[in-house]
Amino acid sequence: MKTNRLIIIIAALMTLMPLGAGAQKIVRKNQIANDTIPADVLDKDKLVIVDGDTVSMIIPERNFGRYDRGLFNYLFIPKGKWSFGLTASYGELNTDDIQVLSILENVDFKGKIYSIKPSISYFFKNNQSIGIKFDYSRGKADLANLAMDFDDDINFAIKDVSYYTENYSISACYRNYVGLGMDKRFAVFNDVDLGFGSGTSRFKRIYDGKPKDTRTVITRANLNFSPGLCVFIQDYVSFNISFGVFGLNVKREHQTTDGVDEGSRTTSGANFRFNIFNINFGLMVVI
């Protein structure tokens, strides 16, 4: 009798083992899904077709740490796409822009600065791209006359001063998007750029009644982190705005005055602050 019971128990266990193994596989699969994609992502409404492949609108990302905050990275730009961007700026200053204090008299000033930054990137993963950026900028300022009068004893005048600068650079860049919804229209991103560049500047003025001409040659390397916002205004065209908030730089300058060598210096530094003059607006085409 005991033998028959033992046989029945063993047979029952052998019958349940495949079910248990199958359930274990299912649980393991679901656990991976729970760490990456919520259960309702299997809804067909959250699946899209990209280049003939069906992919999820929610990009799998494992939760690190103990807490699941319920934040998901939605698909914004799929893998295999190319993007071409262009950022440009232009500005002018004149006497009306700087004559704001009563101590400034007889001001005759004008200046302008412009820059152009084309870029090309490839999306090697969903929402992630690598690429190259080029940067060219040029500026010029002329101060024909400026008088400052603090009181009867402290006053001076400056005239015939000009400044010119021109810079080139090339950068390797990485951008990571975080989609803000399933409509693929809005996303935030972070840019990481490693760049190398060179430039020249020229400072001309009158000193002790004689004209002086100082030229500076600059070479630099920099690492920048720039968060931003991207909005698709058409199916393949987006508007971007980014802010330079953190950067590391190394710069070497060599200076001459009237053809005479003045010397060289190397400086380095870090910047961790919001810079209102480092806001970039641009357009991007994705194909």
C-alpha positions as a Python dict, from the first residue, in 0.01 Angstrom:
ca = {
    (1, 'M'): (0, 0, 0),
    (2, 'K'): (279, 235, 90),
    (3, 'T'): (453, 140, -232),
    (4, 'N'): (144, 233, -437),
    (5, 'R'): (118, 573, -261),
    (6, 'L'): (486, 641, -331),
    (7, 'I'): (439, 555, -699),
    (8, 'I'): (137, 789, -719),
    (9, 'I'): (330, 1078, -554),
    (10, 'I'): (629, 1032, -787),
    (11, 'A'): (400, 1022, -1092),
    (12, 'A'): (226, 1340, -980),
    (13, 'L'): (557, 1521, -929),
    (14, 'M'): (681, 1412, -1272),
    (15, 'T'): (358, 1542, -1424),
    (16, 'L'): (395, 1883, -1255),
    (17, 'M'): (765, 1929, -1329),
    (18, 'P'): (720, 2043, -1695),
    (19, 'L'): (449, 2284, -1585),
    (20, 'G'): (673, 2420, -1316),
    (21, 'A'): (961, 2459, -1557),
    (22, 'G'): (736, 2636, -1806),
    (23, 'A'): (604, 2864, -1534),
    (24, 'Q'): (960, 2939, -1424),
    (25, 'K'): (1052, 3041, -1778),
    (26, 'I'): (743, 3258, -1800),
    (27, 'V'): (816, 3425, -1466),
    (28, 'R'): (1178, 3487, -1564),
    (29, 'K'): (1066, 3640, -1892),
    (30, 'N'): (810, 3856, -1713),
    (31, 'Q'): (1066, 3963, -1456),
    (32, 'I'): (1293, 4088, -1732),
    (33, 'A'): (998, 4267, -1883),
    (34, 'N'): (903, 4421, -1551),
    (35, 'D'): (1257, 4550, -1513),
    (36, 'T'): (1240, 4707, -1857),
    (37, 'I'): (893, 4749, -2004),
    (38, 'P'): (559, 4767, -1820),
    (39, 'A'): (312, 4488, -1884),
    (40, 'D'): (76, 4702, -2090),
    (41, 'V'): (346, 4768, -2351),
    (42, 'L'): (232, 4445, -2517),
    (43, 'D'): (-74, 4639, -2627),
    (44, 'K'): (-66, 4668, -3005),
    (45, 'D'): (-132, 5042, -2971),
    (46, 'K'): (217, 5080, -2823),
    (47, 'L'): (391, 4906, -3113),
    (48, 'V'): (512, 5079, -3429),
    (49, 'I'): (669, 4964, -3753),
    (50, 'V'): (1016, 5105, -3827),
    (51, 'D'): (1186, 5001, -4152),
    (52, 'G'): (970, 4688, -4168),
    (53, 'D'): (1035, 4586, -3806),
    (54, 'T'): (777, 4602, -3527),
    (55, 'V'): (925, 4775, -3222),
    (56, 'S'): (794, 4898, -2890),
    (57, 'M'): (731, 5267, -2833),
    (58, 'I'): (887, 5228, -2487),
    (59, 'I'): (1262, 5170, -2495),
    (60, 'P'): (1375, 4895, -2252),
    (61, 'E'): (1576, 5036, -1965),
    (62, 'R'): (1652, 4839, -1651),
    (63, 'N'): (1572, 5012, -1324),
    (64, 'F'): (1876, 5061, -1105),
    (65, 'G'): (1834, 5076, -732),
    (66, 'R'): (1541, 4979, -513),
    (67, 'Y'): (1275, 5214, -644),
    (68, 'D'): (1078, 5213, -966),
    (69, 'R'): (971, 5573, -1024),
    (70, 'G'): (752, 5485, -1321),
    (71, 'L'): (954, 5691, -1569),
    (72, 'F'): (993, 5555, -1922),
    (73, 'N'): (1197, 5656, -2224),
    (74, 'Y'): (966, 5666, -2523),
    (75, 'L'): (1095, 5604, -2874),
    (76, 'F'): (1176, 5939, -3035),
    (77, 'I'): (1416, 5871, -3322),
    (78, 'P'): (1477, 5506, -3416),
    (79, 'K'): (1804, 5332, -3484),
    (80, 'G'): (1949, 5363, -3835),
    (81, 'K'): (1843, 5723, -3901),
    (82, 'W'): (2072, 6011, -4005),
    (83, 'S'): (2033, 6367, -3885),
    (84, 'F'): (2166, 6689, -4036),
    (85, 'G'): (2164, 6997, -3819),
    (86, 'L'): (2239, 7365, -3855),
    (87, 'T'): (2271, 7625, -3583),
    (88, 'A'): (2334, 7987, -3674),
    (89, 'S'): (2339, 8316, -3490),
    (90, 'Y'): (2393, 8681, -3572),
    (91, 'G'): (2403, 8989, -3354),
    (92, 'E'): (2484, 9358, -3379),
    (93, 'L'): (2564, 9624, -3122),
    (94, 'N'): (2580, 9997, -3166),
    (95, 'T'): (2595, 10317, -2965),
    (96, 'D'): (2229, 10300, -2859),
    (97, 'D'): (2283, 9958, -2697),
    (98, 'I'): (2563, 10061, -2461),
    (99, 'Q'): (2493, 10426, -2383),
    (100, 'V'): (2288, 10355, -2072),
    (101, 'L'): (2481, 10536, -1802),
    (102, 'S'): (2514, 10909, -1757),
    (103, 'I'): (2890, 10874, -1707),
    (104, 'L'): (2931, 10765, -2072),
    (105, 'E'): (2966, 11055, -2312),
    (106, 'N'): (3033, 11092, -2684),
    (107, 'V'): (3009, 10719, -2747),
    (108, 'D'): (3066, 10602, -3103),
    (109, 'F'): (3059, 10222, -3108),
    (110, 'K'): (2949, 9948, -3346),
    (111, 'G'): (3004, 9575, -3349),
    (112, 'K'): (2873, 9249, -3487),
    (113, 'I'): (2924, 8879, -3435),
    (114, 'Y'): (2795, 8574, -3616),
    (115, 'S'): (2846, 8199, -3606),
    (116, 'I'): (2742, 7892, -3802),
    (117, 'K'): (2747, 7533, -3674),
    (118, 'P'): (2660, 7249, -3915),
    (119, 'S'): (2648, 6890, -3786),
    (120, 'I'): (2584, 6533, -3901),
    (121, 'S'): (2491, 6238, -3676),
    (122, 'Y'): (2397, 5871, -3704),
    (123, 'F'): (2158, 5692, -3467),
    (124, 'F'): (2341, 5375, -3369),
    (125, 'K'): (2068, 5294, -3114),
    (126, 'N'): (1714, 5410, -3056),
    (127, 'N'): (1728, 5769, -2926),
    (128, 'Q'): (2111, 5771, -2925),
    (129, 'S'): (2339, 5923, -3187),
    (130, 'I'): (2704, 5998, -3251),
    (131, 'G'): (2835, 6251, -3498),
    (132, 'I'): (3056, 6544, -3590),
    (133, 'K'): (3000, 6916, -3544),
    (134, 'F'): (3177, 7206, -3711),
    (135, 'D'): (3184, 7556, -3570),
    (136, 'Y'): (3287, 7884, -3731),
    (137, 'S'): (3247, 8221, -3563),
    (138, 'R'): (3362, 8572, -3640),
    (139, 'G'): (3326, 8903, -3461),
    (140, 'K'): (3432, 9264, -3499),
    (141, 'A'): (3399, 9574, -3281),
    (142, 'D'): (3503, 9934, -3346),
    (143, 'L'): (3513, 10204, -3082),
    (144, 'A'): (3575, 10538, -3250),
    (145, 'N'): (3527, 10741, -2934),
    (146, 'L'): (3432, 10698, -2567),
    (147, 'A'): (3452, 10953, -2287),
    (148, 'M'): (3391, 10878, -1919),
    (149, 'D'): (3342, 11153, -1662),
    (150, 'F'): (3314, 11051, -1295),
    (151, 'D'): (3397, 11392, -1146),
    (152, 'D'): (3630, 11684, -1205),
    (153, 'D'): (3938, 11481, -1108),
    (154, 'I'): (3857, 11141, -1263),
    (155, 'N'): (3783, 11136, -1633),
    (156, 'F'): (3938, 10991, -1945),
    (157, 'A'): (3871, 10930, -2312),
    (158, 'I'): (3935, 10641, -2550),
    (159, 'K'): (3933, 10654, -2928),
    (160, 'D'): (4028, 10457, -3237),
    (161, 'V'): (4008, 10110, -3080),
    (162, 'S'): (3916, 9801, -3281),
    (163, 'Y'): (3894, 9430, -3205),
    (164, 'Y'): (3859, 9138, -3444),
    (165, 'T'): (3828, 8763, -3373),
    (166, 'E'): (3783, 8450, -3584),
    (167, 'N'): (3755, 8090, -3459),
    (168, 'Y'): (3724, 7739, -3602),
    (169, 'S'): (3656, 7411, -3425),
    (170, 'I'): (3552, 7050, -3485),
    (171, 'S'): (3386, 6826, -3227),
    (172, 'A'): (3292, 6462, -3182),
    (173, 'C'): (2948, 6453, -3022),
    (174, 'Y'): (2711, 6210, -2851),
    (175, 'R'): (2342, 6287, -2796),
    (176, 'N'): (2091, 6091, -2588),
    (177, 'Y'): (1720, 6168, -2620),
    (178, 'V'): (1444, 6097, -2370),
    (179, 'G'): (1107, 6090, -2545),
    (180, 'L'): (827, 6262, -2355),
    (181, 'G'): (534, 6080, -2510),
    (182, 'M'): (413, 5832, -2767),
    (183, 'D'): (347, 6099, -3030),
    (184, 'K'): (725, 6131, -3094),
    (185, 'R'): (702, 6510, -3100),
    (186, 'F'): (875, 6629, -2781),
    (187, 'A'): (1197, 6512, -2618),
    (188, 'V'): (1470, 6636, -2389),
    (189, 'F'): (1831, 6550, -2462),
    (190, 'N'): (2186, 6587, -2342),
    (191, 'D'): (2481, 6666, -2567),
    (192, 'V'): (2837, 6563, -2484),
    (193, 'D'): (3096, 6727, -2712),
    (194, 'L'): (3473, 6678, -2726),
    (195, 'G'): (3615, 6954, -2943),
    (196, 'F'): (3941, 7093, -3074),
    (197, 'G'): (3980, 7434, -3232),
    (198, 'S'): (4197, 7730, -3314),
    (199, 'G'): (4147, 8099, -3368),
    (200, 'T'): (4304, 8442, -3396),
    (201, 'S'): (4227, 8783, -3254),
    (202, 'R'): (4356, 9131, -3331),
    (203, 'F'): (4347, 9430, -3098),
    (204, 'K'): (4437, 9773, -3242),
    (205, 'R'): (4455, 10093, -3038),
    (206, 'I'): (4647, 10417, -2985),
    (207, 'Y'): (4898, 10412, -2698),
    (208, 'D'): (5118, 10715, -2612),
    (209, 'G'): (5023, 10868, -2943),
    (210, 'K'): (5141, 10564, -3140),
    (211, 'P'): (4932, 10288, -3300),
    (212, 'K'): (4964, 9944, -3144),
    (213, 'D'): (4863, 9615, -3307),
    (214, 'T'): (4842, 9304, -3086),
    (215, 'R'): (4773, 8964, -3244),
    (216, 'T'): (4685, 8650, -3049),
    (217, 'V'): (4680, 8293, -3180),
    (218, 'I'): (4468, 8053, -2974),
    (219, 'T'): (4445, 7673, -2972),
    (220, 'R'): (4198, 7498, -2744),
    (221, 'A'): (4043, 7168, -2641),
    (222, 'N'): (3715, 7143, -2454),
    (223, 'L'): (3460, 6898, -2319),
    (224, 'N'): (3106, 7032, -2292),
    (225, 'F'): (2775, 6904, -2153),
    (226, 'S'): (2463, 7074, -2288),
    (227, 'P'): (2105, 6972, -2205),
    (228, 'G'): (1826, 7080, -2436),
    (229, 'L'): (1478, 7039, -2581),
    (230, 'C'): (1380, 6905, -2923),
    (231, 'V'): (1040, 6959, -3090),
    (232, 'F'): (941, 6815, -3427),
    (233, 'I'): (762, 7091, -3617),
    (234, 'Q'): (717, 6867, -3924),
    (235, 'D'): (755, 6495, -3986),
    (236, 'Y'): (1127, 6518, -4059),
    (237, 'V'): (1220, 6864, -3930),
    (238, 'S'): (1278, 6955, -3566),
    (239, 'F'): (1360, 7270, -3372),
    (240, 'N'): (1629, 7245, -3102),
    (241, 'I'): (1737, 7463, -2814),
    (242, 'S'): (2032, 7377, -2588),
    (243, 'F'): (2207, 7537, -2293),
    (244, 'G'): (2574, 7517, -2205),
    (245, 'V'): (2586, 7441, -1833),
    (246, 'F'): (2911, 7253, -1774),
    (247, 'G'): (3246, 7241, -1950),
    (248, 'L'): (3615, 7166, -1915),
    (249, 'N'): (3871, 7347, -2128),
    (250, 'V'): (4241, 7382, -2196),
    (251, 'K'): (4365, 7683, -2392),
    (252, 'R'): (4704, 7799, -2519),
    (253, 'E'): (4765, 8158, -2634),
    (254, 'H'): (5060, 8309, -2819),
    (255, 'Q'): (5076, 8689, -2847),
    (256, 'T'): (5275, 8938, -3054),
    (257, 'T'): (5261, 9318, -3062),
    (258, 'D'): (5379, 9503, -3373),
    (259, 'G'): (5558, 9187, -3481),
    (260, 'V'): (5747, 9151, -3150),
    (261, 'D'): (5694, 8830, -2954),
    (262, 'E'): (5518, 8903, -2624),
    (263, 'G'): (5503, 8545, -2492),
    (264, 'S'): (5272, 8246, -2450),
    (265, 'R'): (5057, 8101, -2176),
    (266, 'T'): (4847, 7790, -2115),
    (267, 'T'): (4532, 7800, -1905),
    (268, 'S'): (4269, 7546, -1804),
    (269, 'G'): (3944, 7560, -1619),
    (270, 'A'): (3599, 7425, -1548),
    (271, 'N'): (3267, 7597, -1577),
    (272, 'F'): (2951, 7484, -1398),
    (273, 'R'): (2689, 7753, -1437),
    (274, 'F'): (2410, 7860, -1669),
    (275, 'N'): (2547, 8098, -1932),
    (276, 'I'): (2291, 8319, -2103),
    (277, 'F'): (2541, 8379, -2385),
    (278, 'N'): (2571, 8005, -2451),
    (279, 'I'): (2217, 7934, -2570),
    (280, 'N'): (2196, 7766, -2910),
    (281, 'F'): (1894, 7752, -3142),
    (282, 'G'): (1890, 7529, -3448),
    (283, 'L'): (1706, 7309, -3695),
    (284, 'M'): (1760, 6940, -3761),
    (285, 'V'): (1649, 6718, -4049),
    (286, 'V'): (1612, 6342, -3985),
    (287, 'I'): (1612, 6094, -4274),
}
